[in-house]
Amino acid sequence: MITPEQTDWEEVHRRIETMRVAIEKGFERSPEAERQVLRTRAQQLAKELQTAEAVSEIMEVIEFELGSEHYALPLVQVQTVCLLKDLTPVPCTPSFVLGIMNLRGEIRTVIDLKKFFDLPDTGITELNKIIIIQNDDMQLAILADAIRGVRRIRLDDIQPALPTLTGVRADYLRGITSDRLVVLDAGRILSDPRILVDDKDQA
């Protein structure tokens, strides 16, 4: 049995240092291997950037009909879509305010954008749908003649508003796609005091 006094500590330290150097050399890469690792990392980073750019260039929208025209709202600002039912007219409100409806215990003002945009009035039927749009502060119900569904559009396909569109419609227009889909800016609709009716005043 070797006692602590008999241990050759210098030899122990020398062996430890030899093991450390051997281990470090085992993890060392050749210059070519290091370049390959860097190339692999660069390719992976490029793929991640391309994916992020592709996602940022696509916007999901809900497409709907107003008269003979097709409109869209960003899906991220749409809370839900439902049938128009139990509509209660409200006196002394602008003509584009159809009334109010109770949606799961909450009162929502229903707006007819056709009247607000001076589009031909096609009347209201049981086929009409309601699109609830929202932001952090409020919600608003928009009347739609029909819902065409959800689609994805490229942001670079949205062109600026046409010079012939003036007044109210231009105020809320984000742009028009190559297939003439009119993309609305839900944020402007929700923040414009001209179109908002305080539900508290209707109670």
C-alpha positions as CSV (number, residue, x, y, z in Angstrom):
1,M,0.0,0.0,0.0
2,I,1.4,3.4,-1.0
3,T,1.0,6.1,1.6
4,P,0.5,9.8,0.7
5,E,4.1,10.4,1.7
6,Q,5.3,7.8,-0.9
7,T,3.3,9.3,-3.8
8,D,5.2,10.9,-6.6
9,W,3.1,14.0,-7.0
10,E,5.2,15.4,-9.8
11,E,4.5,12.2,-11.8
12,V,0.8,12.4,-11.1
13,H,0.6,16.0,-12.3
14,R,2.7,15.1,-15.4
15,R,0.2,12.3,-16.3
16,I,-2.8,14.6,-15.7
17,E,-1.3,17.3,-18.0
18,T,-0.5,14.6,-20.6
19,M,-4.1,13.4,-20.5
20,R,-5.4,17.0,-20.8
21,V,-3.3,17.7,-23.9
22,A,-4.4,14.5,-25.5
23,I,-8.0,15.2,-24.9
24,E,-7.8,18.7,-26.3
25,K,-6.0,17.4,-29.4
26,G,-8.8,14.9,-29.8
27,F,-11.3,17.7,-30.2
28,E,-9.1,19.8,-32.5
29,R,-10.3,20.1,-36.1
30,S,-8.2,20.3,-39.1
31,P,-8.5,23.6,-41.1
32,E,-10.5,21.8,-43.8
33,A,-12.9,20.3,-41.1
34,E,-13.3,23.8,-39.5
35,R,-14.1,25.3,-42.9
36,Q,-16.7,22.6,-43.5
37,V,-18.3,23.3,-40.2
38,L,-18.5,27.0,-41.0
39,R,-20.0,26.3,-44.4
40,T,-22.6,24.1,-42.9
41,R,-23.5,26.8,-40.3
42,A,-23.7,29.5,-43.0
43,Q,-26.0,27.3,-45.1
44,Q,-28.3,26.6,-42.2
45,L,-28.4,30.3,-41.3
46,A,-29.2,31.2,-44.9
47,K,-32.1,28.7,-44.9
48,E,-33.4,30.1,-41.6
49,L,-33.3,33.7,-43.0
50,Q,-35.0,32.6,-46.2
51,T,-37.8,30.9,-44.2
52,A,-38.2,34.1,-42.0
53,E,-38.4,36.3,-45.1
54,A,-40.9,34.0,-46.8
55,V,-43.1,34.1,-43.8
56,S,-42.9,37.9,-43.5
57,E,-43.9,38.2,-47.2
58,I,-47.1,36.3,-46.9
59,M,-50.4,37.6,-45.3
60,E,-53.4,35.5,-44.6
61,V,-56.7,37.2,-45.2
62,I,-60.4,36.4,-45.1
63,E,-62.0,37.1,-48.5
64,F,-65.6,38.3,-48.7
65,E,-68.1,39.9,-51.1
66,L,-69.6,43.3,-51.0
67,G,-72.0,43.6,-53.9
68,S,-70.0,42.6,-57.0
69,E,-66.6,43.3,-55.5
70,H,-64.3,41.1,-53.5
71,Y,-62.7,42.5,-50.4
72,A,-60.3,41.1,-47.8
73,L,-59.3,41.7,-44.2
74,P,-56.1,40.5,-42.5
75,L,-56.9,37.3,-40.7
76,V,-54.9,38.3,-37.6
77,Q,-57.5,41.0,-36.9
78,V,-60.5,38.8,-37.4
79,Q,-62.0,37.3,-34.2
80,T,-64.8,35.2,-35.8
81,V,-67.3,34.9,-38.5
82,C,-71.0,34.2,-37.9
83,L,-74.5,34.4,-39.4
84,L,-76.4,37.7,-39.1
85,K,-79.2,37.1,-36.6
86,D,-81.1,38.9,-33.9
87,L,-80.3,42.3,-35.4
88,T,-81.8,45.2,-33.5
89,P,-82.0,48.6,-35.3
90,V,-80.9,51.6,-33.4
91,P,-82.6,55.0,-34.1
92,C,-80.7,58.2,-34.7
93,T,-77.6,56.5,-36.1
94,P,-75.9,56.9,-39.5
95,S,-77.3,55.0,-42.4
96,F,-74.4,52.6,-42.5
97,V,-75.1,51.4,-38.9
98,L,-77.5,48.5,-39.4
99,G,-78.0,48.1,-35.7
100,I,-76.6,46.0,-32.8
101,M,-76.5,42.3,-32.2
102,N,-75.9,40.1,-29.1
103,L,-72.9,37.9,-29.7
104,R,-72.4,35.4,-26.9
105,G,-73.6,38.0,-24.3
106,E,-71.7,40.9,-25.8
107,I,-73.3,43.8,-27.8
108,R,-71.7,44.5,-31.1
109,T,-72.4,47.3,-33.6
110,V,-73.0,46.1,-37.1
111,I,-71.7,48.2,-39.9
112,D,-72.7,48.0,-43.6
113,L,-69.6,48.9,-45.6
114,K,-71.6,49.0,-48.8
115,K,-73.4,52.1,-47.6
116,F,-70.2,53.5,-46.2
117,F,-68.4,53.0,-49.5
118,D,-71.4,54.1,-51.6
119,L,-71.7,50.6,-53.2
120,P,-75.0,49.4,-54.6
121,D,-77.3,48.2,-51.9
122,T,-78.2,44.5,-52.4
123,G,-80.4,44.2,-49.3
124,I,-80.1,41.8,-46.4
125,T,-80.9,38.1,-46.5
126,E,-80.4,35.1,-44.2
127,L,-77.3,34.4,-46.2
128,N,-75.5,37.5,-45.0
129,K,-72.5,36.9,-42.7
130,I,-70.9,39.0,-40.0
131,I,-67.1,39.4,-39.7
132,I,-66.0,40.5,-36.2
133,I,-62.7,42.5,-36.4
134,Q,-60.8,43.6,-33.4
135,N,-57.8,45.3,-31.9
136,D,-56.6,45.7,-28.4
137,D,-59.3,48.3,-27.6
138,M,-62.5,47.3,-29.3
139,Q,-64.4,45.0,-31.7
140,L,-66.7,45.8,-34.6
141,A,-69.1,43.7,-36.7
142,I,-69.0,44.1,-40.5
143,L,-71.7,42.9,-42.8
144,A,-70.6,40.7,-45.7
145,D,-72.8,39.4,-48.6
146,A,-70.8,36.2,-48.6
147,I,-67.6,34.7,-47.3
148,R,-65.3,33.3,-49.9
149,G,-62.8,31.8,-47.5
150,V,-59.3,32.2,-46.2
151,R,-56.4,32.8,-48.6
152,R,-52.8,33.7,-48.6
153,I,-51.5,36.6,-50.5
154,R,-48.0,38.0,-51.0
155,L,-47.4,41.4,-49.7
156,D,-45.5,42.5,-52.9
157,D,-48.7,41.6,-54.8
158,I,-50.6,44.3,-53.0
159,Q,-50.4,47.5,-55.1
160,P,-51.2,51.0,-53.8
161,A,-54.7,52.4,-54.0
162,L,-55.9,53.4,-57.4
163,P,-56.0,57.2,-58.0
164,T,-59.7,56.9,-59.0
165,L,-60.5,55.7,-55.5
166,T,-61.2,58.8,-53.3
167,G,-62.9,59.6,-50.1
168,V,-64.0,57.0,-47.6
169,R,-63.0,53.9,-49.4
170,A,-59.5,55.1,-50.1
171,D,-59.1,56.0,-46.4
172,Y,-59.5,52.3,-45.5
173,L,-57.7,50.8,-48.4
174,R,-54.4,49.0,-47.9
175,G,-54.1,48.1,-51.6
176,I,-55.4,46.0,-54.4
177,T,-53.9,42.7,-55.7
178,S,-53.3,41.7,-59.3
179,D,-56.7,39.8,-59.4
180,R,-58.5,42.9,-58.0
181,L,-58.9,41.8,-54.5
182,V,-59.4,44.9,-52.4
183,V,-57.4,44.6,-49.2
184,L,-58.8,46.7,-46.3
185,D,-56.9,48.1,-43.4
186,A,-58.8,46.9,-40.4
187,G,-56.8,49.0,-38.0
188,R,-58.0,52.2,-39.7
189,I,-61.6,51.1,-39.6
190,L,-61.4,50.4,-35.9
191,S,-59.7,53.7,-35.1
192,D,-61.8,56.0,-37.2
193,P,-64.3,57.9,-35.1
194,R,-66.6,58.4,-38.1
195,I,-67.5,54.8,-38.2
196,L,-67.7,54.0,-34.5
197,V,-70.9,54.0,-32.4
198,D,-70.5,53.8,-28.7
199,D,-72.4,50.7,-27.5
200,K,-73.0,52.3,-24.2
201,D,-75.1,55.0,-25.8
202,Q,-77.3,52.4,-27.3
203,A,-78.2,50.6,-24.1
